[in-house]
Amino acid sequence: MLEVTTVVIGAGHSGLAVSRHLAERGVDHVVLERGEVASTWRFQRWDSLRLLTPNWLSRLPGYAYRGDDPDGYMSAPQVAAFIEAYAKETAAPVRANATVTAVRRVDDGYLVETDQETWRARTVVVAAGGASVPSVPDVRHGVPDGIEHRAPAGSTGDMPGYRNPADLPDGGVLVVGPSASGIQIAQEVHASGRPVTLAVGEHVRMPRAYRGHDVLWWMDATGLFDDRYDEIPDLLRARVLPSMQLIGSPERATIDLNSLTGAGVRLVGRLAGVRDGVAQLSGSLTNVRTLADLKLKRLLKGFDEWAATAGAERTAGLPAGEPAVPTAVPAAPLELDLRSGEIRTIIWATGLQPAFAFRSGLGAPPVFARKARVRHEGGVVTASPGLYVIGLPFLRRRKSSLIDGAGPDAADVVAHLVGHLAVAGGRG
Protein backbone atom coordinates (compact mmCIF):
# COMPACT_ATOMS: atom_id res chain seq x y z
CA MET A 1 0.00 0.00 0.00
CA LEU A 2 1.25 3.47 -0.93
CA GLU A 3 0.76 6.50 1.32
CA VAL A 4 0.32 10.16 0.43
CA THR A 5 -1.40 13.13 2.03
CA THR A 6 -3.79 13.86 -0.85
CA VAL A 7 -5.05 11.85 -3.79
CA VAL A 8 -6.46 13.84 -6.72
CA ILE A 9 -8.70 11.78 -9.01
CA GLY A 10 -8.58 13.05 -12.58
CA ALA A 11 -5.86 14.74 -14.65
CA GLY A 12 -8.01 17.16 -16.58
CA HIS A 13 -7.71 20.92 -16.19
CA SER A 14 -9.45 20.91 -12.78
CA GLY A 15 -7.30 18.16 -11.30
CA LEU A 16 -4.12 19.80 -12.57
CA ALA A 17 -5.17 23.17 -11.13
CA VAL A 18 -5.64 21.47 -7.75
CA SER A 19 -2.23 19.82 -8.12
CA ARG A 20 -0.60 23.19 -8.78
CA HIS A 21 -2.11 24.71 -5.64
CA LEU A 22 -1.26 21.65 -3.54
CA ALA A 23 2.36 21.88 -4.70
CA GLU A 24 2.49 25.57 -3.81
CA ARG A 25 1.20 24.72 -0.34
CA GLY A 26 3.73 21.93 0.12
CA VAL A 27 1.12 19.16 0.29
CA ASP A 28 2.45 15.87 -1.08
CA HIS A 29 -0.01 14.35 -3.48
CA VAL A 30 -0.61 12.14 -6.49
CA VAL A 31 -2.94 12.65 -9.45
CA LEU A 32 -4.60 9.44 -10.63
CA GLU A 33 -5.83 9.34 -14.23
CA ARG A 34 -7.67 6.41 -15.80
CA GLY A 35 -6.13 7.15 -19.22
CA GLU A 36 -3.67 9.81 -20.27
CA VAL A 37 -3.73 13.48 -19.36
CA ALA A 38 -6.81 15.11 -20.96
CA SER A 39 -7.88 11.76 -22.41
CA THR A 40 -11.53 12.83 -22.48
CA TRP A 41 -10.64 15.58 -24.95
CA ARG A 42 -8.68 13.11 -27.07
CA PHE A 43 -11.17 10.29 -27.37
CA GLN A 44 -14.64 11.35 -26.21
CA ARG A 45 -15.51 14.34 -28.38
CA TRP A 46 -16.92 14.59 -31.87
CA ASP A 47 -14.54 15.52 -34.68
CA SER A 48 -15.53 19.14 -35.32
CA LEU A 49 -16.00 20.19 -31.70
CA ARG A 50 -14.46 23.47 -30.60
CA LEU A 51 -14.53 25.14 -27.20
CA LEU A 52 -17.40 27.56 -26.82
CA THR A 53 -15.04 29.88 -24.92
CA PRO A 54 -12.49 32.05 -26.78
CA ASN A 55 -8.84 31.09 -26.42
CA TRP A 56 -7.92 34.07 -24.25
CA LEU A 57 -10.34 32.72 -21.64
CA SER A 58 -8.31 29.50 -21.34
CA ARG A 59 -6.44 30.38 -18.15
CA LEU A 60 -5.05 28.10 -15.44
CA PRO A 61 -2.91 28.92 -12.37
CA GLY A 62 0.37 30.30 -13.71
CA TYR A 63 -0.52 29.40 -17.28
CA ALA A 64 -2.62 30.71 -20.17
CA TYR A 65 -3.17 30.33 -23.89
CA ARG A 66 0.07 31.16 -25.73
CA GLY A 67 -0.96 30.84 -29.36
CA ASP A 68 -1.42 33.49 -32.03
CA ASP A 69 -5.24 33.35 -32.18
CA PRO A 70 -6.54 34.62 -28.82
CA ASP A 71 -10.01 35.31 -30.23
CA GLY A 72 -10.33 31.87 -31.81
CA TYR A 73 -11.74 28.67 -30.33
CA MET A 74 -9.60 25.60 -29.72
CA SER A 75 -10.48 22.25 -31.25
CA ALA A 76 -10.61 19.18 -29.03
CA PRO A 77 -7.05 18.07 -29.97
CA GLN A 78 -5.80 21.60 -29.26
CA VAL A 79 -7.47 21.57 -25.84
CA ALA A 80 -5.82 18.23 -25.08
CA ALA A 81 -2.42 19.64 -26.11
CA PHE A 82 -3.02 22.74 -23.97
CA ILE A 83 -3.79 20.66 -20.89
CA GLU A 84 -0.92 18.26 -21.54
CA ALA A 85 1.52 21.17 -21.82
CA TYR A 86 0.24 22.51 -18.50
CA ALA A 87 0.80 19.13 -16.83
CA LYS A 88 4.39 19.07 -18.08
CA GLU A 89 5.14 22.66 -17.12
CA THR A 90 3.84 22.17 -13.59
CA ALA A 91 5.49 18.74 -13.27
CA ALA A 92 2.23 17.38 -11.89
CA PRO A 93 2.70 13.95 -10.24
CA VAL A 94 0.33 12.14 -12.61
CA ARG A 95 -0.06 8.35 -12.52
CA ALA A 96 -1.57 7.58 -15.91
CA ASN A 97 -3.62 4.50 -16.78
CA ALA A 98 -4.67 4.04 -13.16
CA THR A 99 -8.42 3.58 -12.99
CA VAL A 100 -9.89 4.28 -9.56
CA THR A 101 -12.22 1.43 -8.63
CA ALA A 102 -13.20 2.41 -5.09
CA VAL A 103 -12.80 5.14 -2.49
CA ARG A 104 -13.36 3.95 1.05
CA ARG A 105 -13.51 5.91 4.28
CA VAL A 106 -11.22 4.86 7.09
CA ASP A 107 -10.76 6.42 10.51
CA ASP A 108 -7.98 8.81 9.57
CA GLY A 109 -8.73 9.36 5.89
CA TYR A 110 -9.38 7.26 2.81
CA LEU A 111 -8.30 4.19 0.93
CA VAL A 112 -8.22 4.79 -2.81
CA GLU A 113 -8.14 1.57 -4.79
CA THR A 114 -7.11 1.43 -8.44
CA ASP A 115 -6.68 -1.39 -10.91
CA GLN A 116 -2.93 -1.06 -10.27
CA GLU A 117 -2.46 -0.31 -6.57
CA THR A 118 -4.02 1.03 -3.39
CA TRP A 119 -3.31 4.42 -1.84
CA ARG A 120 -3.88 5.54 1.71
CA ALA A 121 -4.54 9.28 1.92
CA ARG A 122 -5.79 11.73 4.50
CA THR A 123 -7.69 13.76 1.90
CA VAL A 124 -9.16 13.11 -1.54
CA VAL A 125 -10.11 15.59 -4.26
CA VAL A 126 -12.41 14.20 -6.92
CA ALA A 127 -11.70 16.07 -10.16
CA ALA A 128 -13.30 13.51 -12.43
CA GLY A 129 -15.54 16.22 -13.89
CA GLY A 130 -19.23 16.95 -13.87
CA ALA A 131 -19.61 16.17 -17.58
CA SER A 132 -18.17 12.70 -17.98
CA VAL A 133 -20.89 10.41 -19.35
CA PRO A 134 -24.04 11.05 -21.40
CA SER A 135 -27.22 11.65 -19.45
CA VAL A 136 -29.84 9.96 -21.60
CA PRO A 137 -33.49 9.98 -20.48
CA ASP A 138 -35.39 6.76 -19.99
CA VAL A 139 -37.76 7.62 -22.84
CA ARG A 140 -35.16 6.22 -25.21
CA HIS A 141 -36.28 2.72 -24.26
CA GLY A 142 -39.59 3.33 -26.04
CA VAL A 143 -37.93 4.10 -29.38
CA PRO A 144 -38.73 1.45 -32.01
CA ASP A 145 -36.05 -1.00 -33.09
CA GLY A 146 -34.10 -0.06 -36.18
CA ILE A 147 -33.38 3.53 -35.17
CA GLU A 148 -29.72 4.27 -34.42
CA HIS A 149 -28.81 6.05 -31.18
CA ARG A 150 -25.84 8.35 -30.62
CA ALA A 151 -24.54 10.44 -27.73
CA PRO A 152 -22.52 13.64 -28.35
CA ALA A 153 -19.60 12.51 -26.20
CA GLY A 154 -18.13 9.14 -25.30
CA SER A 155 -20.56 6.27 -25.23
CA THR A 156 -22.97 4.71 -22.81
CA GLY A 157 -23.42 0.96 -22.91
CA ASP A 158 -25.02 0.14 -26.25
CA MET A 159 -24.92 3.75 -27.46
CA PRO A 160 -21.81 4.84 -29.39
CA GLY A 161 -20.64 8.43 -29.44
CA TYR A 162 -21.34 10.73 -32.39
CA ARG A 163 -18.22 11.52 -34.43
CA ASN A 164 -19.39 13.17 -37.67
CA PRO A 165 -22.32 13.03 -40.15
CA ALA A 166 -20.63 10.34 -42.26
CA ASP A 167 -20.85 8.10 -39.20
CA LEU A 168 -24.65 8.13 -39.41
CA PRO A 169 -26.98 6.06 -41.60
CA ASP A 170 -28.79 7.79 -44.44
CA GLY A 171 -32.10 9.40 -43.58
CA GLY A 172 -33.57 11.83 -41.11
CA VAL A 173 -31.99 12.70 -37.77
CA LEU A 174 -33.71 13.75 -34.56
CA VAL A 175 -31.46 15.78 -32.28
CA VAL A 176 -32.81 15.93 -28.73
CA GLY A 177 -31.62 19.00 -26.83
CA PRO A 178 -31.03 22.63 -27.91
CA SER A 179 -27.94 23.57 -25.91
CA ALA A 180 -24.38 24.01 -27.20
CA SER A 181 -23.92 20.39 -28.30
CA GLY A 182 -27.38 20.04 -29.81
CA ILE A 183 -27.31 23.17 -31.96
CA GLN A 184 -23.81 22.51 -33.29
CA ILE A 185 -24.59 18.91 -34.20
CA ALA A 186 -27.97 19.86 -35.70
CA GLN A 187 -26.28 22.43 -37.92
CA GLU A 188 -23.49 20.07 -38.95
CA VAL A 189 -25.75 17.12 -39.73
CA HIS A 190 -28.19 19.30 -41.67
CA ALA A 191 -25.32 20.75 -43.72
CA SER A 192 -24.41 17.17 -44.71
CA GLY A 193 -27.71 16.88 -46.55
CA ARG A 194 -29.77 14.97 -44.00
CA PRO A 195 -33.14 16.32 -42.83
CA VAL A 196 -32.85 17.29 -39.17
CA THR A 197 -35.48 17.75 -36.48
CA LEU A 198 -34.44 19.46 -33.25
CA ALA A 199 -36.45 18.79 -30.07
CA VAL A 200 -36.30 21.99 -28.00
CA GLY A 201 -36.71 22.31 -24.26
CA GLU A 202 -35.37 24.96 -21.90
CA HIS A 203 -32.33 26.73 -23.26
CA VAL A 204 -30.05 29.71 -22.66
CA ARG A 205 -29.92 31.83 -25.79
CA MET A 206 -26.75 33.85 -26.53
CA PRO A 207 -25.32 35.87 -29.42
CA ARG A 208 -21.75 34.92 -30.27
CA ALA A 209 -20.73 38.59 -30.27
CA TYR A 210 -22.24 41.79 -28.91
CA ARG A 211 -21.12 45.37 -29.54
CA GLY A 212 -17.84 44.29 -31.06
CA HIS A 213 -16.80 41.77 -28.40
CA ASP A 214 -17.39 38.09 -27.82
CA VAL A 215 -20.39 37.75 -25.53
CA LEU A 216 -18.19 35.97 -22.99
CA TRP A 217 -15.93 39.04 -22.88
CA TRP A 218 -18.94 40.89 -21.51
CA MET A 219 -19.67 38.19 -18.96
CA ASP A 220 -16.05 38.24 -17.82
CA ALA A 221 -15.71 42.04 -17.79
CA THR A 222 -18.98 42.66 -15.93
CA GLY A 223 -18.15 40.07 -13.28
CA LEU A 224 -21.04 37.73 -14.08
CA PHE A 225 -18.67 34.78 -14.32
CA ASP A 226 -17.49 35.49 -10.77
CA ASP A 227 -20.95 35.29 -9.18
CA ARG A 228 -20.49 33.09 -6.11
CA TYR A 229 -22.46 30.05 -5.08
CA ASP A 230 -23.25 31.51 -1.65
CA GLU A 231 -24.60 34.76 -3.04
CA ILE A 232 -27.34 33.67 -5.44
CA PRO A 233 -30.93 32.90 -4.43
CA ASP A 234 -31.51 29.57 -6.21
CA LEU A 235 -28.26 27.64 -6.31
CA LEU A 236 -29.83 24.29 -7.17
CA ARG A 237 -31.42 25.70 -10.30
CA ALA A 238 -28.23 27.51 -11.29
CA ARG A 239 -26.35 24.22 -11.14
CA VAL A 240 -28.71 22.40 -13.49
CA LEU A 241 -29.28 25.14 -16.08
CA PRO A 242 -28.56 24.08 -19.67
CA SER A 243 -25.25 25.16 -21.17
CA MET A 244 -25.12 28.40 -23.14
CA GLN A 245 -26.45 28.12 -26.69
CA LEU A 246 -23.09 28.93 -28.29
CA ILE A 247 -20.64 27.35 -30.67
CA GLY A 248 -17.03 28.25 -31.41
CA SER A 249 -16.20 28.83 -35.06
CA PRO A 250 -13.60 30.81 -37.01
CA GLU A 251 -16.43 33.02 -38.30
CA ARG A 252 -17.67 33.74 -34.75
CA ALA A 253 -21.09 32.71 -36.03
CA THR A 254 -24.23 32.88 -33.94
CA ILE A 255 -26.11 29.60 -34.18
CA ASP A 256 -29.52 29.70 -32.54
CA LEU A 257 -33.09 28.67 -33.23
CA ASN A 258 -33.47 31.50 -35.76
CA SER A 259 -30.47 30.49 -37.84
CA LEU A 260 -31.34 26.80 -37.66
CA THR A 261 -34.92 27.45 -38.77
CA GLY A 262 -33.66 29.62 -41.61
CA ALA A 263 -31.36 26.83 -42.74
CA GLY A 264 -34.24 24.36 -42.85
CA VAL A 265 -33.96 22.53 -39.51
CA ARG A 266 -37.40 21.59 -38.21
CA LEU A 267 -38.07 22.63 -34.61
CA VAL A 268 -40.41 20.70 -32.33
CA GLY A 269 -41.13 20.83 -28.61
CA ARG A 270 -39.37 18.90 -25.87
CA LEU A 271 -39.47 15.11 -26.20
CA ALA A 272 -41.80 14.16 -23.37
CA GLY A 273 -42.16 10.44 -24.06
CA VAL A 274 -42.56 7.68 -26.61
CA ARG A 275 -45.75 5.65 -26.77
CA ASP A 276 -46.33 2.81 -29.22
CA GLY A 277 -43.50 4.08 -31.36
CA VAL A 278 -44.81 7.65 -31.50
CA ALA A 279 -42.80 10.48 -29.92
CA GLN A 280 -44.93 12.68 -27.67
CA LEU A 281 -43.78 16.31 -27.97
CA SER A 282 -44.43 19.11 -25.52
CA GLY A 283 -46.54 22.06 -26.62
CA SER A 284 -44.30 24.46 -24.70
CA LEU A 285 -42.00 25.42 -27.58
CA THR A 286 -43.37 28.95 -27.81
CA ASN A 287 -43.11 29.43 -24.04
CA VAL A 288 -39.50 28.24 -23.69
CA ARG A 289 -38.54 30.34 -26.70
CA THR A 290 -40.16 33.44 -25.15
CA LEU A 291 -38.48 32.82 -21.80
CA ALA A 292 -35.06 32.49 -23.46
CA ASP A 293 -35.68 35.72 -25.38
CA LEU A 294 -36.61 37.60 -22.21
CA LYS A 295 -33.51 36.39 -20.38
CA LEU A 296 -31.33 37.40 -23.31
CA LYS A 297 -32.84 40.89 -23.35
CA ARG A 298 -32.14 41.26 -19.62
CA LEU A 299 -28.58 40.10 -20.12
CA LEU A 300 -27.87 42.56 -22.93
CA LYS A 301 -29.52 45.38 -20.99
CA GLY A 302 -27.19 44.63 -18.09
CA PHE A 303 -24.19 44.82 -20.41
CA ASP A 304 -25.38 48.21 -21.72
CA GLU A 305 -25.89 49.58 -18.22
CA TRP A 306 -22.41 48.44 -17.17
CA ALA A 307 -20.91 49.99 -20.32
CA ALA A 308 -22.55 53.31 -19.50
CA THR A 309 -21.25 53.39 -15.92
CA ALA A 310 -18.58 51.12 -14.45
CA GLY A 311 -17.27 49.98 -17.82
CA ALA A 312 -17.39 53.33 -19.61
CA GLU A 313 -13.61 53.50 -20.10
CA ARG A 314 -13.29 49.95 -21.41
CA THR A 315 -16.19 50.28 -23.83
CA ALA A 316 -15.56 53.80 -25.15
CA GLY A 317 -16.06 53.86 -28.90
CA LEU A 318 -17.94 50.58 -29.09
CA PRO A 319 -21.12 50.58 -31.19
CA ALA A 320 -24.45 50.94 -29.44
CA GLY A 321 -26.30 47.79 -28.50
CA GLU A 322 -28.98 46.35 -30.72
CA PRO A 323 -32.19 44.79 -29.42
CA ALA A 324 -32.37 41.02 -29.46
CA VAL A 325 -34.34 39.65 -32.40
CA PRO A 326 -37.17 37.43 -31.12
CA THR A 327 -36.93 33.79 -32.02
CA ALA A 328 -39.32 32.95 -34.84
CA VAL A 329 -40.64 29.41 -34.47
CA PRO A 330 -43.22 28.01 -36.89
CA ALA A 331 -46.08 25.85 -35.68
CA ALA A 332 -44.76 22.55 -34.40
CA PRO A 333 -46.40 19.10 -34.29
CA LEU A 334 -47.20 17.43 -30.99
CA GLU A 335 -46.34 13.95 -32.26
CA LEU A 336 -43.64 12.40 -34.40
CA ASP A 337 -44.18 8.88 -35.74
CA LEU A 338 -40.88 7.08 -35.25
CA ARG A 339 -42.25 3.99 -37.06
CA SER A 340 -42.57 5.77 -40.40
CA GLY A 341 -38.90 5.47 -41.36
CA GLU A 342 -38.50 9.25 -41.58
CA ILE A 343 -36.16 9.29 -38.55
CA ARG A 344 -33.23 6.90 -38.85
CA THR A 345 -31.03 8.29 -36.06
CA ILE A 346 -31.56 9.98 -32.70
CA ILE A 347 -28.73 12.01 -31.20
CA TRP A 348 -29.27 12.50 -27.49
CA ALA A 349 -27.77 15.93 -26.78
CA THR A 350 -29.41 15.86 -23.37
CA GLY A 351 -26.39 16.72 -21.27
CA LEU A 352 -23.65 14.97 -19.38
CA GLN A 353 -23.35 13.87 -15.78
CA PRO A 354 -20.58 12.77 -13.39
CA ALA A 355 -19.29 9.22 -13.55
CA PHE A 356 -18.26 8.34 -10.02
CA ALA A 357 -18.06 4.60 -10.57
CA PHE A 358 -15.86 4.32 -7.46
CA ARG A 359 -18.43 5.80 -5.09
CA SER A 360 -19.72 2.56 -3.59
CA GLY A 361 -17.23 2.63 -0.74
CA LEU A 362 -18.47 6.04 0.36
CA GLY A 363 -21.91 4.70 1.13
CA ALA A 364 -25.32 6.10 0.32
CA PRO A 365 -26.55 9.68 0.80
CA PRO A 366 -25.88 12.17 2.31
CA VAL A 367 -22.68 12.02 0.25
CA PHE A 368 -24.52 11.31 -3.02
CA ALA A 369 -27.88 12.49 -4.30
CA ARG A 370 -29.74 11.52 -7.49
CA LYS A 371 -27.83 10.91 -10.73
CA ALA A 372 -24.52 10.55 -8.88
CA ARG A 373 -24.59 14.19 -7.82
CA VAL A 374 -22.38 14.88 -4.83
CA ARG A 375 -23.80 16.81 -1.90
CA HIS A 376 -21.28 19.55 -1.24
CA GLU A 377 -20.83 23.13 -0.07
CA GLY A 378 -18.63 24.88 -2.59
CA GLY A 379 -16.67 21.68 -3.23
CA VAL A 380 -16.43 20.64 0.42
CA VAL A 381 -18.23 17.36 1.10
CA THR A 382 -19.29 18.17 4.63
CA ALA A 383 -20.72 14.70 5.28
CA SER A 384 -17.30 13.15 4.69
CA PRO A 385 -14.49 15.34 6.13
CA GLY A 386 -11.41 15.40 3.96
CA LEU A 387 -13.33 14.69 0.74
CA TYR A 388 -13.59 17.40 -1.94
CA VAL A 389 -14.94 17.77 -5.46
CA ILE A 390 -14.11 20.22 -8.21
CA GLY A 391 -15.10 20.88 -11.82
CA LEU A 392 -18.86 20.66 -11.26
CA PRO A 393 -21.29 23.32 -12.56
CA PHE A 394 -21.41 26.41 -10.33
CA LEU A 395 -19.21 24.68 -7.75
CA ARG A 396 -18.13 28.02 -6.28
CA ARG A 397 -18.60 30.41 -9.18
CA ARG A 398 -20.69 30.73 -12.30
CA LYS A 399 -17.58 29.89 -14.35
CA SER A 400 -16.70 26.76 -12.36
CA SER A 401 -17.23 24.37 -15.25
CA LEU A 402 -15.03 26.42 -17.61
CA ILE A 403 -11.26 26.10 -17.86
CA ASP A 404 -10.98 29.62 -16.49
CA GLY A 405 -12.96 28.66 -13.39
CA ALA A 406 -10.67 25.84 -12.30
CA GLY A 407 -7.92 28.02 -10.84
CA PRO A 408 -10.01 30.15 -8.44
CA ASP A 409 -12.05 27.14 -7.34
CA ALA A 410 -8.91 25.03 -6.82
CA ALA A 411 -7.37 27.78 -4.68
CA ASP A 412 -10.43 27.86 -2.41
CA VAL A 413 -10.76 24.09 -2.16
CA VAL A 414 -7.06 23.60 -1.40
CA ALA A 415 -7.19 26.35 1.25
CA HIS A 416 -9.98 24.45 3.00
CA LEU A 417 -8.09 21.17 2.60
CA VAL A 418 -4.96 22.62 4.19
CA GLY A 419 -7.06 23.90 7.08
CA HIS A 420 -8.57 20.46 7.51
CA LEU A 421 -5.11 18.89 7.65
CA ALA A 422 -3.98 21.41 10.23
CA VAL A 423 -6.97 20.73 12.48
CA ALA A 424 -6.46 16.99 12.06
CA GLY A 425 -2.86 17.22 13.23
CA GLY A 426 -0.59 18.86 10.71
CA ARG A 427 0.15 18.51 7.05
CA GLY A 428 1.67 15.04 7.17
N, C-alpha and C positions, 0 to 999 in steps of 0.2 A: 504493500500500500504506500502511495506517495502522499506527502503532506505539503500543504501550502496555505497561506493565510486566506487567499481569495481565489475562487474559481469563477471565471467569466465564461459563459456558454454562448458561443457565437462570435465569429470573426468578420462580421459585417462592419459597416461604419459605426454603429452604436457600440458594439463590443470593443472596437479599437479605440474609440474615444474614451471609454471607461478605462481601458488599459493605460492610455496615456496619462490620465489623471491619477491612477493608482501608482504608476511609476514615479510621478512627480511627488507623491505623498510618501514614497518609500515603502509601499505595501507590496510584499512579494505575492506574485499571482501567476496564473496560467490562463491562457485563452484556448478553450477547446472548440474545435470546428469539425463538423461532421464530414466536410469535403475539403476544398481549398478555400483560401481567403476569397470572399465575395463570390462564392460558387453559385449562389442564387442568381446573381446577375449574369453569370456565364451560361447557365444551363436551363433556367426556368423563366425565361422571358421570350416573347415572340420577336421575330427577326427585325422588324422595323421600329421597335420600341425606342423612344427617347424619353429622357427625364422631362417632366412637365415644369421643372424649375430651370431658370437660366444658369449657365455655367458659373457666373460670378457668385451665385448663391450656394455653390458647393464649397462649404467651409467646415473644417474640422479643427480641433485644438492644435495650434501651431502649424497649420497646413491649409492651403486653399488651391483652387484651380490655377494652373500655371500655363495654360495654353494661350493661343492667339485668337480665340473666339469667345470672349467673355459673355457675349449676348446670345450665343448659340445654346444648343441643348444636347447634352452627351447621349450617345447611343449606349445600349446595354454593355457592349464590350469596352467602351471607353469608361463607363462607370466602374466596371470591374478593374480596369487598369489603374484608375484613380485610387481606388481603395487599396489595391495591392501595393501601389507605390507608397501610400501612407503607412501601411503595415511595415514595409521595409525601412522607411525613414525613421519610424519610432522604435524599431527593433522590438516590436511586440512579441512576447513569448507565446507564439501560436503553436499548438499541437494540432496539425492537420490530420484529416481522416480519422478522427476520434469521435465516434457517435455516442452521445450521452444517452444511456438507456434508463437510468433512474437517478433521482436525487432523493436522499433519505435524511430525515432529521435524526440527529443524535444529540446527546446532552450538551455538548460544547460546540455544536456546529452542524456540519453536514457531511454525508458520504456521497460523492458523485461518482457513479459507476459509468464506465464507457465500455465499448466493445474491445478495448485494448487493455485498460487498467482501471484501478479505483483510486480516487483522490479523497483525502480527508481535508476539509477546509472549515475555517471558522465562519466564513461568509461566502455567499454565492450571488452573482449577478447574472440574471437571465437576459441575454441580449439576442435571443433567437428571433426577435422581430414579431411585430403584430400582424404582418401580412405575409405569411409563410405558405399557407395552403388554401386552395379555392374553397369558398363558402357557398355551396350549391344548395338551394332549397329542396325540400323533400318533394315538391311538385314534379320534379324531373322523373320520378318513378312512374308517373302516369302517362309519360310520353310513349306513343306507339313504337313498337319495334321497327327497325329499319331506318330510323333517324339517327344520324351521327351526333355525338355530344363532344364539345370541346370546352376547356377552361382557358382563360387568358394566360395563366402562368402555371408552370409545373404540371402536375397531373394529380388526379385523385382516384385511386382504385382503378376502375374500368374506364376512366375518362382521361384521354390524353390531352396534353396542352396544345393550344393553338400556336402555330408557327408562322404561317403565311397563307394567302388565299389558295395557292396551288396545292396546299395540304388538304383542302376540302373537296368533297365530292361535288359534281356538277349540281346545279339547282339552287333553289332559294335558301336563304340563311336567315334565321331568327336570332338576333342578338338581344339578350335579356340584360338590361341594365344600362343607364344613360350617363354614367360617370366617365372619368378620364379613359379607362380601358374600353368601355363600350362604344363611345363615340369614335375613338380612333380606329377600332377594328371595324365598326360599321362603315366608316368612310373607305377604309382600305379594301374591304371585301366588295363593296359596291363598285369601286373603281375597277375591280377585276372583271366586271361584267355580270356578276351574280345579282339577282334581285335580293334586296335586304329589307327586313322588317325589324324595327327597333322597338322593344317593349320599354316604356318609359314610366318610372316611378319618381320618387323624390330625387331632386338633383340640385346642385349648386352651380348656377350659371355664371360664367366669367368671360370677359373679352380677353384675348391674348395680350392686347396692348391698350393703353388708355392715355391720352394726352401726351403721346410721344415716348412713353416708358412702358416696359413690360408691366402687366398688372401686379405681378409679385414685387416689383420695385416699390409700388405704392403700399402694398401690405407691409413690406419691410420698413420703409421710411416712416410710415405713420405709426408704427409700433404694434399693429394688429397681430403680427406673428408672435409678439412677446407677451400677449395676454396670458395670464397665469391661471392655472387650474383652480387655485383657491380664491379667485376673484371674479368668477363668472357664476351666474345664477343657476344654470342647468348643466352641470358638468357631464352627467350621464348622456344627455342628448348630444353635447358637443363631441363626445368621444365616439359616437356611432354615426355622425353625419357622413353622407357620401363624400367621396373625394371631389375636388374641384373639377369642373367640366372644362379641362384644358388639355391641349396636346402640345408637344414641342416639335417645331418644324423649322427648317432654314428660312421659310417665308414668314415665320411668326404669324401663321394663319389662325384665325378664330374658327373653331369647329364647334357648332352648337346645333340646336334643333332647327334653327332657321336655315343654316347652310346645308344640313343634311336633307331637309325637306326639299330645298331648291335643287339638290343634286338628284333627287328621285328616291331617296330612302323613305319607306312607308313607316309612319309613326303610329303606334297603338298604345293603349294604356298598360299599366303594370300587369304582369302575368300573375293572376290570383290563384289559378289552379288548372288542373287538366282533368276533364271528366269524359269518359268514353272516347278518348282520343281527340277531344275538342278542347283547345286552350280557352279558358275563361279569362277575359281581360277586364280590368277595372275601368269604370267610366270616369275616373278622376283625372284624366290627362289634362283637361283644360285647367283644373284647379291647381295641379302641381306645377304646370307651366306658369300660371299667374303668380303663384307664391314665389317661384324662382325669379321671375321678373321683378317683383316688388323688392326682394332681398338685394338683387343687383342694383336697383335704383338707389336703395339706401346706402349701399357700399360706395357707389360712385359719388353720391352726395357727400359722404364723409370725406372722401379724397379731396373734393373741391373745397370743402370747408377748411380742411387742414392746409391746403395749398394757399388759401387766402389769409391764413393766420400764422400758425407755427411753422409751416413749410414755405412761407413766401419767398425766402431767399433761394431755396433749392429749386423752386419751380418757376422762378422768374423767366418770362419769355416763352413758357410752354403754351401751346394752344388751349383755348377754352374747352371745357368738357362738353361732350355731346350727350343728349339723352339716350338712354338705352332703348333700342328698338324692340317692341314687344315680340314675343315668339308667336309666329303664325302657325297654327296647327290645324290641318283640315279635319273634317269629321272622321272619327276612327271607329272601327268595328268593335263589338263587345265579345266576339268569338273568332277563333281561327281554327279551322279544321285541319288538324295535323295528319289526318288519314288521307288527305287528297293528293299527296305527293308534291304539293307546292313547296313545302319546307323540307329540305333534305338534311339540314344541319342546324343545331342549336348551339350557340356560344354563350356560356353562362358567365357574363361579366357582372356577377352579383357580389363581388368583393372577395377579400381574403381575410383569413383569421389566423390566430397563433396556432402553432403546432407543438404543443408541449407534451410530446409522447412520453417523456420521462417523469411526468407529474405524479404517477401512482404512489410513489413513496412519500409524497407530501400529504397524502390523505385527501379527504373530501373537503367541501367548503368548511370554514370560511376562507381558505386560501384560494379556491377556484369557484367561479360562478358558471353560468351557462356558456356554452360554446368555448370552453377552455379559457375564458377570460379570468385574469388574475384580479383578486381584490387587493387594491393597493391605495396608498395615499401618496401621490406624487412619486411613484416608483418604490416606495417603502412598503413591503408586505408586513403590515403590523401584526398579523396573526402568526407570523413565523419570523421572529427576530433574527436578523442576519441575512435575510433573503431579500433580494432586490430585483426589479425588472426595469428595462429601458427599451426605447424604440417603439412604444405603443402610442396610438393616437392620443394627442392632448395629455401626455403623461404629466408634464409640468407646464408646458406652454403650447400655444396653438401650433407652433412649428415642430413639435416633438417628433413627428413621423418623417420630417424632411432631413436630409443630410445636415443642413445648417442647424437643426435643433439638437443634434446629438451632443455637441460640445457643452452647451449650457446645462442640459439635463444631466450629463455625465458628471459635471463638476458638482452639482447639487447632491446627486446620489452618492458619489464617492465621499463628499464631506460628511454625510450622515453615516456612511459605513465606517469611516475613520472614528467618528464619535462613538459608534457602537463598540468598536474594538477597544477603545480607551476605557469605556465603562466596564467592559467584560474582562479587563485586566491587561491592557497594553496592546501593542500592535503585533506581537508575535514575531 
